[in-house]
Amino acid sequence: MAEHPNDAQTGTPELDDEIINFAAKVFNCARSGDSAQLKEWLEQGLPPNLRNDKGDSVLMLASYHGHHEATRVLLEHSADPNTHNDNGQSPLAGAAYKGDLEMVKLLVTKGADVNAAAPDGRTALMFAAMFNHTEIVDYLLANGADRHATGSRGMTAQQLAAAMGAMDTAAQLSALDE
């Protein structure tokens, strides 16, 4: 592999077209849920926490696109469910936003931090509440989510739900104070 002149100073090899094309295939497999191909590559040494130029891990892409089996394969090969992308979003927050209860359960079961927050302070519970996903709110609360946590604007999941017009989850969280 050819080295860029500056790479000799940093020790970072230049990426050639073959590596870039392979990485694109990996991320496309994650987006499309090709669990068999991902498993084969992981068993051949593919790093399970490979990230793209936006910081999205292979796990983030598979879970966000609702591919349960691909997500399971990645987690079984030590993919970190707590890796955030460059925007500070976690796979769990993405699954909560999408309303995918089974994905939320899979990620939490495999170690996702239910109280992990993006830089703006929003947690998976806040995303579930804002988008009126009552079952996910119940599940996250049952697994230790902090309903009193606040985002950067000082709002709790209940307040964010009300502000978004998600009346079911706003009422669900409000009822916990009674």
N, C-alpha and C positions, 0 to 999 in steps of 0.2 A: 504494500500500500504506500502510495506517495505521501510525503509529509509536506505540509505547508511550511514555508520558512519560519513562521512564528511558532509553529508547533514544536520545533526542536527546543525552544526555550521553555515551553510549558509542559512538554511531554505528552500533549494531546494529539493523537493521530488525526489526520484529515479523513473525513468520511468520503468514501468513494460511492459512485452511483449504485454499485451492487448492494452495499450496506443500506443506503437510503431506500432503495426499492424493496429490500427485505423488510425493513422497518415499516414501510407503508403497508405491506402485506399483513404484517402482524396486527397493526391497528385496524385494518379492514376486517380481519378475522374476528377481532374483539367486537367491532360494531355489528357484524353480521351474525355473531354467535357461533362461529365454527369451533365448537369445543374440541372436536377430535384433532383438528390441526393444531390448535393451541396446546393441547396435551402433548402431542408429538414433539412440538418445538420445546416445550418446557422440559420434557424428559431428555432432550438433546442439549439442554443447558441454557435455554432462553431465560434471561433474567425476569422473574415474575413481576417485578416492579418497574419494568420499562415504561418510560414516559415520553410523550410527544413534545412538540415545540410549545404547546400550551400548558404543559405540565400534567396533562391528563394521562393517568396510568392506564395500562391495558385493562386492569380491573375496573377503573372508573368507566371506561367506554362500554365494557361488557355489561356492567350492572345498570348503567344509565339507559341502555337500549333494551333492558329487560331480558337479557339472556341468562337465565338461571343456571343452566348446566355449564356454560362457559365461565360464569362467575364462580361456581362451585369448583371447577377444575383449577382455576387460578388460585383460589383460596387454599385448596389442597396442596398446591405447590408453593405455598408461603407468600402469596401476594399479600401486601399489607392493606387491610381494610381502612386504615386511618391515614393513608397518603392523600393529601389535599393537592388540588391542581394549583396553577399559578393565581387563580382567583380566590383561593382559599376554600373551595368547595370540596366536600368529601363524597365518596360513593354513597354513604348513608343519607346524606342530605339530598343527593340526586334522586335516590329511590323514594324518599319521603315526598319530595316535590312531585314526582311522577305518579305517586299513589300506588306503588307496587309493594303491597304488604308482604308478600312472600319474599321479595328481595330484601326488604327491611329485616325480616326475620333471619334470613340467611346471613346477612352481614353482621347483625348483632350477635348471632350464635357463634360466628367466627371471629369475634373480638372487636367489632366496630364500637367506638366510644360514643355512646348515646348523647353525651354532652359536649362533644367536640363542636367548636364554633368557627365559622369563617371570620375573616378579619373584621367584618361588620357586626360580629357578635351573634349572627343568626345560626341557630342549631337545627338539627333535623326535626325536632318537635315544632319549632317555629314554622318550618316549611310545610309540615303536615297540617298544622293548624291553619295557616294562611290559605291553603288550598282545599280546606274542608274535608280532610281525610280522617274521619273519626276513628276508624279501626286502627290506623297507624298511630294516632294520638294515644289511644288506649294502650297499645302495645309498647310504645316508647315509655310512657309513664310507668307501666308495670315493670319495665326494665331499667328504671332509675333515672329517666330524663327529668331534669330540673325545670319545672313549670314556672319557676320564679326567675329564671335567667332572663337577662335583658340584652337586647341588641344595642348597636351603637346609638340608636335614637332613644334608648331607655325604655323600650317597649317589650313587654312579655309576649309569650305565644298567644295568650288570650287577647291582649290588646291588638296584636298584629292581625289576628283572625278577624276581630271586629272591624278593624280599619279596612280589611280586604273584602268585607261583606260575607265572610265565611261564618254564617250565623250558627250552624250546627256545632262546629268546634269551639266557637266563642262561648256558647251556652254550656257545652260539655266541660270546658275548663273553668268557667265561672261557677258551676255547680260544685266544684271541688272546694270552694271557699265557704260553702254553706254548712 
